[in-house]
């Protein structure tokens, strides 16, 4: 009987998930594959208080490191985790490229150990990074693609980029699941707390960063008062967010809410929306988009290769505030229903956590030489 592989997950804040898409992926990786593998997840003590730090979660071993998983400390966090994990595991699943500067050395010294890297979009393109950070992230990306045993791309656009720029044809296309997002009824107390629930509204949930085209979206809605817009995000964390709040907070139909961690409330606000507006432009497949698709939300998305690939061109697309305004003015109920149905069908075919976890397992087995199966979902 073949022994269970020891698999480490590196590069996330931790599990159980409480932060973003990669954390949710790690969360469901454990839930779906803990019977198949001996899993270790590296958690940041910055987000888990001492009383919360259990040594095990749903069958996975948890190792805590005293660094932040984001920002400049993510480099130290990821490298420390990789150095610790390489001695104890057969496979390292690295989510993001921050620590991949060390990859050439690890592959030189530990040839039998397999390393999978999810490059998590084109991080170096994000406007928030300065010149040095962009240079470093581009270097880390190139080293990960050159030295990892398997590269995971979360979007067909990213997979094509890996091939066209680096000449590597075998990136595994593995997106994110969205079926953890569930429809939730509006309770009487919800209508009191969130008065916009009593009329039609659009919704968006994101980090408040320039590449998410928030100013373009807000400008479009500032000229369209027939529909409220509710945007959930970390407005107070940056001068950019605070500036947008000051500029657009005067409009009565624009609601700029702090991000909500309560899953029921978040699902309630999204699942009852009239339309979902998606402005992301710099990454690959975005978790909030596939969650909206799973919720059968008609979607108006920023026009870029990643969003077109994720939605199979079935959303409506804009790249200016004028185009967004025109789409809002001409959107019919019949069109909304048709778009929502088509997007939900795509989500049920491509973006379930069971399917995503199985694709990661296929990629791990292929790296180990146990199977020669590329983890690519069916698009037909």
N, C-alpha and C positions, 0 to 999 in steps of 0.2 A: 504494500500500500504506500503510495507516494505521500510524503509528509507535507503538511500545510506550509505554504510559503510565509515568511515573515515580511510584511509590507509596512513601510513607514509613509505617513502623509505629512508633508512639510510645506510651509509657506502660508498657512492660514492662521487666523486669530485663535481658533480652536473649536472644539466641540464640547457640549452641544452648541449648534450654530446660534449666533446672536449678532452677526455683523453684516455679511454680504453674500454674494453668489458663490465664491469659492468655499466659504465656510459651510454654506448649505450643501454644496456638493460633497464635502468631506463628511458632513453629518449623515447624508443618505448613503454614501459609500460604506460607512460603518454599519448602518441599519440593514443594508442589503447584502453585504459581503463578509460580515464578521464570522459567519459559519464556514466560509470558504478559505479565509486567510487569517493569520495571526496579525492583527493590525495594531500599529502604534501611531498615535496622533500627537504632534507637538503643539502645545498650547502656550499662549502668552499670559504671564501673570498680571499683565497690565489691564486685562479685561475680565479676569476671574479672581474674585476675592478669595482669601485664604480658606474661608468656610465652604467655598464652592469647589475647591480643588480636590476632587476625588481621583484616586489612582487609576480608576477604570470607568468606562462609560459604555454601556451596551455591548460588552464583550471586547472592547478595544482598550489597550493600555494607553494612559495619558502621561506624557512627559512635559513638565512645565519649565519654561525658560524665562528669565527675568528681563526680557527685552520686548519692545513694541514690535508688532508684526507689520506695521505700516510706517511710511516715511523713511528717513535715513537709517533708523535702527533696524529696518527690515533686512538690510544686508547682513548685519551681525547675527540677527535672529535666524535667518535661513542658513547661513554658513555654519553656525554652531549646531543647529539641528542636523544638518547633513553630516558633519563630522561625528556627531554622537550616533547617528542612525547607521552609518556605513559599516560599523563594526558588528551590528546586531541584527541586520536585516538583509534579506535577499534582494529586495526591490525597494527603491526610493521613488515615491510619486511626489514630484516637486511642482507646486502650484504657483507659477510666477517665476520670473527670471532673476529676481534681486540678488540671490546668493550664488548664481551660476558662474561667477568668476572663478570659483574653486573647482568647477567641473573637470577641467583637463587634468588636474592633479589627482582627483578621486578616480578617474577612469584609468590613469596610469598606474596607480597603486592597488586598485581593487578591480581588476579586469573581470572577475566573475560576477560582480555585483551589477545589477541592472538599474538604470536610472531613466525614469520617464519624466518629461518636463511638459507641463501645460503652459505655453508661453503667454496665455491670458491676454490676448489682444496686443496691440502695438503700443505698449506703455510709453515708449520714448517719444511718441508723437503728441502726447497730451500737452496742451499749452501751459499747464500749471508748473511744469518742470523748467528749471534754468538750463543754461548751456551745458554745464558739467554733468548734471543729472541726466540730461538727454544723451550725452555722449556715453556715460556709464551704462545706462539701460540698453542702448543700442549694442554696445560691446558685450554685455551680459547675454542679450538675445542671440547674438551671433555665436558666442561660445556654447550656449545651450543647444542651438540647432546643430552645431558641428559635432558635439561630443556626447549628447544624450543618446541612449539606445533607442528610444522612441520619442517622437515629438507629437504632442497632442495640440490640435488646433480646434478652437470652439466654434469655428464658423468656416464655411467654404471659402470666403474671401481671405481669411487668414491662411488656410491651407494653400490656396493659390499663391499667396504672397511668399510663403516658405519655399515653394517650388521655384517661383520666378526669380526671387532675389538670391536665394541660397543654393538653388539647384537640388534641393532635397525633395524627392517625389513621394516619400512614404509617411507624411504626417497623417496621424489618425484623426479623423474628424469626429470629435465628441463634444456635444453642446452641453446644455444644462437642462435639468428637469424643471417643470413648472407646476406639476400636479399636486404639490403641497399647498398651493393657493386654492382656497375653496370659497364658494359663494356663501355669504352670510347675510341673514335678514337684518333689516333696520329695526332696532328696538325703540320704544317711545323715548327713552332717555337720550338715545343717539340724536334724535331730531331736535331735542332741546340744546344739546351741546354743539351740534353742527347744523345750523339752520339751512345751509345750502342743500341738505338732503331733501328738502321739501320742493325742490324744483330740479330741472335738468342741469347737470354739471359735467365737465370734463375733468379728468384726473391725470396726474403724473407723479411718480415717485422716483427720486434720484438724488445723487450727491450734487450739491450746488457748485458746479464747476463749469468753466466756459465751454468746454467741448460738448456739453449737453444742450447747448443752444437755448438756454433759458431766456436770454434777453429777446431772442427772436420770437419765441413762443409768447412771452409776456407782451411784447409789442403787438403781436397779432390779436391777442385777446383784449388788449386795451381798446381796440377799435371794434369789438364785437361783444356787446353787452347782453345779447340774447341768451348766452350760455356762460355760466360761471366756470371758472377754472380753479381747481384745487391742486396745489403743488406741495408735496411732502418732501422735506429735505433738511439738511443741516445749515440753515440760513445764517446762523450766528457764528459759524466757525471761520468765516473769512470776510475780508473787506468786500470781496466781490458779492457775496451773498447779502451782506448788510446793505450794500449800495443798491442792489435790486429791490430789496424790501422797502427802502426809503423812497425809491423812484415809483414803484408800482403799487405800494401798499395803500395808496389813496383811492384806488378803484374798488368800489363796493362789491363787485362781482369777481374780484381776484382774491383768493384765499391762499396765503403763503404760510403753511403750517410747519411747525417743527416735526421732524420725522417721528413716526409712531411705531413703537416696538411691540405693542399689544397686537398679536396676530389676528384675533377676531376683529378688532376695530379696523386694522389695515385691510383685511379681506372685505369687510363690510363696505368701507369707503370705495374700494376699487370695484368690487363686483356689482355695485349698484350705479356705476357711472354710466353716462350717456355715451361717452367716447373716451378712449385712452390716447393721450398724446405722448409720443416718444421722440425725444430730441437727441439721443446719444449718437455720436459720430466717430469716436476714436477707438472703440473697442471692437470685439467680434460679436458673438451672440450675447446679448445682454439678458441677465436673469429676470429683470422686471418686465421685459418684453415678452418672454416666453410664459411668464406667470399671467400676464394680461391675456395672452392668446388662449391659455388654458381656461381662463375665466369667461371666454367667449366675448371679449370686449372688441368692438370695432376699433381699429387702430389707425391713427394718422401719424406717420413716422417721418423723421428727417431722411432725406433722400441720399443714402450712401450705400455702397456695395454690401456692407455688413447687414444693414436692416433689410435690404432687398433679399439677401440670401436667407436670413432667418425666417422671413414671412413668405418666401417663395413668390414675391411680387404681388401678394394678395392684399396688402394694406394700401392705404392712400399715402402719397408721398409729397413732401414740400421741401424747399430749400431757401425760401424767403418768408418773411412775415406776411407779405402780400399773398403768396400762394396759400399759406395756412389760412388766412382770412377768407379767401375764395372757397377753399374746401369746406370750411365751417358754414359759410353762407349757403352752399349748395348741397349739403349732405341731407339725404332723405332717410326716412325710417326704413324703407325697403332696402336701401343701400347699406345701412347700418346692419340690418339683420343678415344680409348676404355676406358681408365682410366678416362679421363675428362668427358665423357658422364655418366659413372656410378656414379662418385662422384657428379655431378650436380643433377642427379636423386635423390640421397640420400638427398642432401641439400634441394631440392624442397619438399621432403616429410617430413623432420625432422626439418629444420633450417630456417623457415620463422618467421618473427616477429609477425605476426598475430597468428600463432600457439603457439609460445612461450608465448605471452601475455595471450592467452586463458588458457594455462596450469598454469600460475601464478594465474589466476582468479579461476581455479578449486581448487588449493591448498588453497587459501584464503577461499573459500566457505566451503571446507572440514574442515578447522581449526575452522570455526564458527559453524560447525554442520549443515550447510544448504544443504550439499551434501556429500556423501561418495564416492568421485571419486578421485582416485590417478592420479596425473598429470604425466602420463607416455606416451610418444609418441609411435605410432605404428611402429614396425620395419619390418613388413612383406611387 
